[in-house]
């Protein structure tokens, strides 16, 4: 899969990239702020977008909201959040296919993404 | 004079004065009427007495008693008014002739004809003033009652209504200009109290927001570095970055375990803080008991494998529970992980659903065959940072918060949580779910 990783913390980004590339053998593009996240997401070249909730310039929730408002279809979005129960994240949950809570196990990251995507497909079909 | 008390005093004084005055006049008129009636009766008695005296004299019946009687009447005659009456009586007492008696009789008739109109007058006057007293008493009573209802009870009722609205409308309040009287003073006092309460509510709201912001920041700042630490250790330990020595791998495993333990502690501390700050809103929905239990078993499969304890379930299918699935899964996970921690190797932990143990109630039970809990510990274990120690079992490295969190979450759902246990005989932890239904009939059984 072609994955867009939007994460401002370079350490977490390194770990996630290593896990996705070495364990899942996926192709990963990394961006570190909200504006780059939005512009890359709009290109439509990705299979899934991992979006961190708190980023510089624009939060993940705002990126999600702006993308949906533009009405352009993008890849499914999965939130990465240290605090998935906040009201703000809950507000944007319907625009995503799921979330992965931090801290996550990098060895399970790929299977978590696959589970979320297959659940989303099943829900859509149902 | 805007004071209600002053107005009431003045009105009451006026009313009372009028009632007392008319009452006094009634009494005075009645007194006069009685006196005149008495004089009238006395006049008749006088004539009868003189006639009786005449017949006694004619019969020659004189005695000492008679002399005394005559003396008495002479004294009484002096008091008679007008004077002609006294003269008439004296004349009869001196000489009880028919002529004198006739004169006496005429005098008394004249006197009585003078009395009759007076008696009439005072009778009418007494009735008039009596009626006036009754009417004024009734009028002023109703007037006072009307005044009290209009100027006292009506404003009090309005004020009471505004106070009720203040409480029931989540403390929204419209301030009004108070009247310059006692009710206005009461309203001003309530307005001041309402302002204070509203101010304190605003302060509490901003404190709540500050708490919420702190929890959000703390959550992010604690979990972010842990993500890097756990991630790095996991990747190194897996060998993806290259082979490492066995002793290095052991050290990695220790570091990973402790990282996981730290993560659990932070998660539970933050969860408990959020629950206590009422920032854990529930999102209940209908979920199947089968899905709840199988998802929880899946999450704990690795942990159970390490502990060499089996997870089993009985009578758990066929129900739907109206709960927040994430939160109830957290409750069940906490109970099951505790049960696994305290179970001997090779044993099983069983989840069972019991309904109608009490009418309408559904209970989820977790049975283990551990060493049991002493009665004195059974109430304490649901408190924060309390746990039974188990030096034999290395898995018992809990935070002491799991049951406290489970209790809070169950109670948020309106249920109860508890334990039945005897030392040496295992334990059964249970929690109830108020709203549930059977999937076969889909009958809603909600217990409030």
Interface residues (C-beta under 8 A of the other chain):
Chain A: X9 X11 X12 X15 X16 X18 X19 X22 X23 X54 X82 X83 X85 X86 X102 X103 X104 X105 X106 X107
Chain B: X216 X219 X220 X222 X223 X224 X225 X226 X227 X228 X229 X230 X231 X232 X234 X235 X238 X240 X241 X263 X274 X280
